[in-house]
Amino acid sequence: KQLTDTTNEYLVKKVRVMAETHSRDSFSEVDMEVKRVRARQVGSLALVDVDIGIPGSLSSAESHKISEELREKLLRDVADDVLDVEVRPGSTTQEEQAQIQDDVEEDCSITILQSQGQPTATDIESSVRCMIDSS
């Protein structure tokens, strides 16, 4: 027999609902979003990953506090099913991410617009490097 890891869809749904409920109840003043939940069954227990979106205006310490509180809550509530939970805060919500992307594209395209006449390969390369460095 060969041991393999499998996905636990029931646990994914259960953790997502719990994370969303906790974020509404405990962090109502913060626009937190549960972006992705994954659960991998390893034997009789599961390893759970939760990706959350947190506004970029929060400090690193505040983001860490929120993610650690959520992790502890999830570990308590699904302790019988879970070996470990990892919560990874993202720097922004989807709306903020779109605004940042727009700002980066605008800032980086200025390089091309500032060139005289037809942009050169160097102008285009500078703009692309600007976008890469900004992401």
Secondary structure as GFF3:
##gff-version 3
##sequence-region A 1 135
A	DSSP	beta_strand	6	7	.	.	.	ID=ss1
A	DSSP	alpha_helix	9	26	.	.	.	ID=ss2
A	DSSP	beta_strand	33	42	.	.	.	ID=ss3
A	DSSP	beta_strand	45	53	.	.	.	ID=ss4
A	DSSP	alpha_helix	60	77	.	.	.	ID=ss5
A	DSSP	beta_strand	82	90	.	.	.	ID=ss6
A	DSSP	alpha_helix	94	114	.	.	.	ID=ss7
A	DSSP	alpha_helix	121	134	.	.	.	ID=ss8
###
